[in-house]
Amino acid sequence: MNAPAASDPRRDWKARAAVLAAALWWGSLGTVGFLVVPLLFANLPSAALAGNVAGKLFAAEAWVAVGSALVLLLASRAAQRSSLQWRGGALLFVIAGLLLALLVELAVAPRILARENLRLWHGVGSAMYLLQWLCAGVVLWKVTSPEPPG
């Protein structure tokens, strides 16, 4: 029985960490945004209470996104090829998703909490959250795809 090659993902803990970070990021965004928060609004006694809890969940989710993106950035630095070409261009989607997470948490969420033009900022935040989910999904797709030859 042959030992796995050095480039085998079973031995490459950085590649495995990237896959786990991308899966956590995408899965947690989907779970919180598309399952948990709608359930809060459907089952809690008031929209105000549901909104308060949802805000706390979205804040926690933003820091999960930041942590996941940092792991992915570290994994890209460890890659043999140019960082911008890492996993078929996944790095650009990591950076975009990270920026979206930070913008939602630090720029949009405070306006929603202050109830400043609530309809506008809720729409902007929702669109940015969806874009972040798409970025995280692309990253997950790319880090789980076979490495292109060359």
Buried (B, 14 or more C-beta within 10 A) or exposed (E): EEEEEEEEBEEBEBBBBBBEBBBBBBBBBBEBBEEBBEEBBEEBEEEEEBBBBBBEBBEEBBEBBBEBBEBBBEBBEBBEEEEEBBBBEBBBBBBBBBBBBBBBBEEBBEBBBEEEEEEEBBEBBEEBBBBBBBBBBBBBBBBBEEBEEE
